[in-house]
Amino acid sequence: MGRKLAIAGFLILVAAFFVIDFEPGFEAPPLAIEPSERARRLHADAVVIDLHVDSLLWPRDLSREDEGGHVDFSRMRRGGLDVVAFTVPTRFFGVAGLKAFHDLWPPATWLSPWARLRYQLDKTRAWSEDLSLATEAAAVRRNHAEGRVSYFHGVEGAHALEGELSRVSELRARGVVFIGLVHLRDNEIGGSSSGSDRGLTELGRELIGEMNRNRVLVDLAHASRTTFFEALELTTLPPIVSHTGVRAVHDSWRNLADDQIRAVAARGGVVGVMLAPPALREPSLEEAVRHIEHVIEVGGDDAAAIGSDFDGYVDPAIDASGLPALTELLLRRGFSEERTRKVLGENVLRVLAALE
């Protein structure tokens, strides 16, 4: 009897595990900001790029609008989102293997970050009718003119390479434009802003050399201060910070100090401003605009971009359909149409052009 009870209890626990939904619930609040006709026209004509979207992490069909989250194909179109950097996290607060098992990913992904990375990239193969892979600025502009939505990839944490630097060339061929050196903890590449302030390891230095050779951008999001500046010295390409905020507006561990913003701008890079805490104090588009304004004040008009962190484990003020409200706020704050276009996407297109 005792053995039967133990087996029954185990089976109940297993069943309960598979019922758990790891993805946080989200329902976009009604927009408090109604975009003007001017904002809508500008937003529709501009190339709008989001540097950080984590949708690949979740077991959702982006062709369906009723499955939650912050992003799907319908909301992307309604929000005028022309280009998405679908980023690939592989650690997920240290339980990514468990989550891969829960979501019935292939067995190899239960133990291997590299397998989780490749599996998430494989998900995009079914998107050809809805989205188009584009890693060059000219291809993005062509898709925009034809009314097609573009995407490319970023990797969140180079631990996913499992020390095999030759894998950088495979990732580049599969549409990876940037690789973040670290994620939420230190790794064999360098230090994390939520870990220690250690700098790059020897492997990290070799990785940046391999990225330079393969024309892959260094993403400094999540990097410790020492890793941040050491990586800037080594990359020969414009650096990016795919999703962050600024400490002058909200003094968070996720945010950049002014000297970091200046250093990225001086190298022709861009800073993607998040639309959610912890980079923001609260989920507020008005606060996000203050972060954007500070990036421009410190780094100039060419430095600011959008890196929403949609479908990350965050609670933003809007989902993808609400992006025209951001354009409206930028115009209300006195941004010229040229400056607004730069923030929405032209600054990122300039960096993509540098890869060519």
Protein Blocks (a to p, Z undefined) as FASTA:
>chain_A
ZZmmmmmmmmmmmmmmmmpcfbacddddddfbdcdfklmmmmmmpccddfbdcklmpccd
fkbcklgpjbdfklmmmnopabdcddddfklnoimmmmmmmnopafklmmmmklmmmmmm
mmmmmmmmmpccdfbfklmmmmmmnopacdddddehjklnnopaklmmmmmmnopabdcf
bdcbccfkbccfklcfbdcdfklmmmmmmmmmnopacdfehiafklmmmmmmmpcbdcdd
fbdcdfkloccfkbccfklmmmmmmnopacdddfbdfkbmbdcfklmmmmmmmmmmmnoj
klgccdekpoiacddfbdfklmmmmmmmmmmnopafklmmmmmmmmmmmmmmmmZZ
